[in-house]
Amino acid sequence: MDILKISIGISIFLLSILSFLLSYLLLKKRKISISYLFWGIGVALVGFTVLQESIIYFNYWSELFIQLYVFLIAILVGILSIGSVLMLKSSKIKYIWIGYITIVGIITLLYSFTLPIPKSIVVNGIIINNVVLPMPDVIASSLLTIPAAFALIILALSSFFKTKNYSTLLIAFGVIIITIAGTLYIINFPVLLYYAEFIGILILFFGFMGIPKRKPLVNKKIYRKKN
């Protein structure tokens, strides 16, 4: 095994460690808002999938390992979107969205682990996305990731126009980068796929961390007494 391949594999592993660190920092803020809990879990799953990619890069994998990877790649977007939807005031929208992600997530889980994954999905230690997965798996994953990605972007842009908080724009850009990262395998330097994933999650992290704390409600009775 050449030194370059080892160096790239180690760098991918380090990217996963940094993702876990970002997840920890988000989870520390979960007392401020439950949204940080879901964002932290989502970023942790990104770290875990990057860790899987570092292992796969050295051609250590099995069908079950890839099935887990395919499922996590889909569900993590849904979990991140739940964090953003929970910032809304409407309880009805929150419950509907959580229910939708949960139901589609369970269906995706079942298809991911019951349908065979083509061995050609891994080439020279790189997971490629031009391999056609079983159609039920593709449909379920699409119903999970596409609406979730759109929800993240739309909510981020909507929040920006209302608050002029540029952190929300970072969330939109982070989602876009992560979404298109899978196409970078076509470049002769396919490790860019992993770096793009990390750059996307880093931008997401700064976006989530930059969202201001909600101001505590003022007790009107106490306020009146003081005045």
C-alpha positions as CSV (number, residue, x, y, z in Angstrom):
1,M,0.0,0.0,0.0
2,D,1.5,3.3,-1.0
3,I,2.1,6.3,1.3
4,L,-0.3,8.5,-0.6
5,K,-3.2,6.1,-0.1
6,I,-2.4,5.8,3.6
7,S,-2.2,9.6,4.0
8,I,-5.6,10.1,2.3
9,G,-7.2,7.4,4.4
10,I,-5.9,8.9,7.6
11,S,-7.0,12.4,6.5
12,I,-10.5,11.1,5.9
13,F,-10.5,9.5,9.4
14,L,-9.4,12.8,10.9
15,L,-12.3,14.5,9.1
16,S,-14.7,12.1,10.9
17,I,-13.1,13.0,14.3
18,L,-13.6,16.7,13.6
19,S,-17.2,16.0,12.7
20,F,-17.7,14.3,16.1
21,L,-16.2,17.3,17.8
22,L,-18.6,19.7,16.0
23,S,-21.4,17.4,17.0
24,Y,-20.3,17.6,20.7
25,L,-20.3,21.4,20.6
26,L,-23.8,21.4,19.2
27,L,-25.1,18.9,21.7
28,K,-23.8,21.1,24.5
29,K,-26.3,23.8,23.5
30,R,-29.3,21.4,23.6
31,K,-30.6,23.0,26.8
32,I,-31.1,26.3,24.8
33,S,-33.3,24.6,22.3
34,I,-34.1,21.0,21.4
35,S,-33.2,21.9,17.8
36,Y,-29.5,21.6,18.8
37,L,-30.1,18.0,19.9
38,F,-31.2,17.0,16.4
39,W,-28.6,19.1,14.7
40,G,-25.9,17.5,17.0
41,I,-27.2,14.0,16.2
42,G,-27.3,14.8,12.5
43,V,-23.7,16.0,12.5
44,A,-22.6,13.0,14.5
45,L,-24.1,10.7,11.9
46,V,-22.2,12.6,9.2
47,G,-19.0,11.9,11.3
48,F,-19.9,8.2,11.5
49,T,-20.5,8.0,7.7
50,V,-17.2,9.7,7.0
51,L,-15.6,7.2,9.4
52,Q,-17.2,4.4,7.4
53,E,-15.8,6.0,4.2
54,S,-12.3,5.9,5.7
55,I,-12.6,2.2,6.4
56,I,-14.1,1.5,3.0
57,Y,-11.2,3.5,1.4
58,F,-8.9,0.6,2.5
59,N,-11.4,-1.9,1.0
60,Y,-12.6,-3.2,4.3
61,W,-16.3,-3.5,4.0
62,S,-19.3,-5.9,3.7
63,E,-22.8,-5.7,2.2
64,L,-24.2,-5.0,5.7
65,F,-21.7,-2.2,6.2
66,I,-22.7,-0.6,2.9
67,Q,-26.4,-1.0,3.7
68,L,-25.9,0.8,7.0
69,Y,-24.0,3.6,5.1
70,V,-26.8,4.0,2.6
71,F,-29.4,4.3,5.3
72,L,-27.4,6.7,7.4
73,I,-26.7,9.0,4.5
74,A,-30.5,9.3,4.0
75,I,-31.7,9.6,7.5
76,L,-29.1,12.2,8.7
77,V,-30.6,14.8,6.3
78,G,-34.1,14.1,7.8
79,I,-32.8,14.5,11.3
80,L,-31.1,17.8,10.5
81,S,-34.4,19.0,9.0
82,I,-36.3,18.1,12.1
83,G,-33.9,20.4,14.1
84,S,-34.8,23.3,11.8
85,V,-38.5,22.6,11.7
86,L,-38.6,22.6,15.5
87,M,-37.6,26.3,15.4
88,L,-41.1,27.1,13.9
89,K,-43.9,28.2,16.1
90,S,-46.6,26.0,14.6
91,S,-46.9,22.8,16.7
92,K,-49.0,21.2,13.9
93,I,-46.3,21.6,11.3
94,K,-43.8,20.2,13.8
95,Y,-45.8,17.0,14.5
96,I,-46.6,16.5,10.8
97,W,-43.0,16.8,9.8
98,I,-41.6,14.6,12.6
99,G,-44.3,12.0,11.7
100,Y,-43.4,12.1,8.0
101,I,-39.6,11.8,8.6
102,T,-40.3,8.9,11.1
103,I,-42.5,6.9,8.7
104,V,-40.4,7.4,5.6
105,G,-37.3,6.8,7.7
106,I,-38.6,3.4,8.9
107,I,-39.5,2.4,5.3
108,T,-36.0,3.4,4.2
109,L,-34.5,1.4,7.0
110,L,-36.4,-1.7,5.9
111,Y,-35.5,-1.4,2.3
112,S,-31.9,-0.6,3.0
113,F,-31.3,-3.8,5.0
114,T,-33.6,-6.2,3.1
115,L,-32.5,-5.4,-0.5
116,P,-29.1,-6.4,-1.9
117,I,-26.6,-3.7,-2.7
118,P,-24.5,-4.0,-5.9
119,K,-20.9,-4.8,-5.1
120,S,-19.9,-2.4,-7.9
121,I,-20.9,0.5,-5.6
122,V,-17.3,0.5,-4.3
123,V,-14.5,1.0,-6.8
124,N,-10.9,1.2,-5.5
125,G,-12.2,2.1,-2.1
126,I,-14.4,4.9,-3.3
127,I,-18.2,4.8,-2.9
128,I,-19.6,5.9,-6.3
129,N,-23.1,7.2,-6.9
130,N,-23.7,6.1,-10.5
131,V,-24.6,2.6,-9.4
132,V,-28.3,2.0,-9.6
133,L,-29.6,0.8,-6.2
134,P,-32.8,-1.3,-5.9
135,M,-35.7,0.9,-7.0
136,P,-37.7,0.7,-3.8
137,D,-34.6,1.9,-1.9
138,V,-34.0,4.8,-4.3
139,I,-37.7,5.9,-4.0
140,A,-37.7,5.7,-0.2
141,S,-34.4,7.5,0.1
142,S,-35.5,10.2,-2.3
143,L,-38.7,10.7,-0.4
144,L,-36.6,11.2,2.7
145,T,-33.6,13.3,1.5
146,I,-35.1,15.6,-1.1
147,P,-38.0,17.0,1.0
148,A,-35.6,17.3,4.0
149,A,-32.9,19.1,2.0
150,F,-35.6,21.5,0.5
151,A,-37.0,22.1,4.0
152,L,-33.5,23.0,5.4
153,I,-32.8,25.4,2.5
154,I,-36.3,27.0,2.5
155,L,-36.4,27.5,6.3
156,A,-32.9,28.9,6.3
157,L,-33.7,31.4,3.5
158,S,-37.0,32.3,5.1
159,S,-35.3,33.0,8.4
160,F,-32.7,35.1,6.7
161,F,-35.3,37.3,5.0
162,K,-37.1,37.8,8.3
163,T,-34.1,38.3,10.7
164,K,-31.2,39.2,8.3
165,N,-29.1,36.7,10.2
166,Y,-26.4,35.5,7.9
167,S,-26.0,32.3,9.9
168,T,-29.1,31.0,8.3
169,L,-27.6,31.5,4.8
170,L,-24.7,29.4,6.0
171,I,-27.1,26.6,6.7
172,A,-28.5,26.8,3.1
173,F,-25.0,26.8,1.6
174,G,-23.9,23.9,3.8
175,V,-26.9,21.8,2.7
176,I,-26.2,22.6,-1.0
177,I,-22.6,21.6,-0.7
178,I,-23.3,18.3,1.1
179,T,-26.0,17.5,-1.5
180,I,-23.8,18.0,-4.5
181,A,-20.7,16.5,-2.9
182,G,-21.6,13.0,-4.1
183,T,-20.9,14.0,-7.7
184,L,-17.3,14.8,-7.1
185,Y,-16.2,11.2,-7.6
186,I,-16.1,11.9,-11.4
187,I,-13.0,14.1,-10.8
188,N,-9.6,12.3,-11.0
189,F,-9.0,13.3,-7.4
190,P,-12.0,11.6,-5.8
191,V,-11.0,12.3,-2.3
192,L,-12.5,15.8,-2.9
193,L,-15.8,14.0,-2.2
194,Y,-14.8,13.6,1.5
195,Y,-13.4,17.1,1.8
196,A,-16.5,18.6,0.3
197,E,-18.6,16.7,2.8
198,F,-16.6,18.1,5.6
199,I,-16.6,21.7,4.3
200,G,-20.4,21.4,4.0
201,I,-20.9,20.2,7.5
202,L,-18.4,22.8,8.8
203,I,-20.5,25.5,7.2
204,L,-23.7,24.0,8.6
205,F,-22.1,24.0,12.1
206,F,-21.3,27.7,12.0
207,G,-24.8,28.3,10.7
208,F,-26.4,26.4,13.5
209,M,-24.1,27.9,16.2
210,G,-24.8,31.4,14.9
211,I,-28.6,31.1,15.4
212,P,-29.5,33.5,18.3
213,K,-30.9,32.3,21.5
214,R,-34.6,32.8,21.9
215,K,-35.4,35.6,24.3
216,P,-37.2,34.5,27.5
217,L,-40.8,35.4,27.9
218,V,-41.5,38.3,30.2
219,N,-44.1,37.7,32.9
220,K,-46.6,40.5,32.3
221,K,-47.9,40.5,35.9
222,I,-44.5,41.1,37.3
223,Y,-43.8,43.8,34.7
224,R,-47.0,45.6,35.6
225,K,-46.2,45.6,39.3
226,K,-42.8,47.1,38.7
227,N,-44.4,49.9,36.7
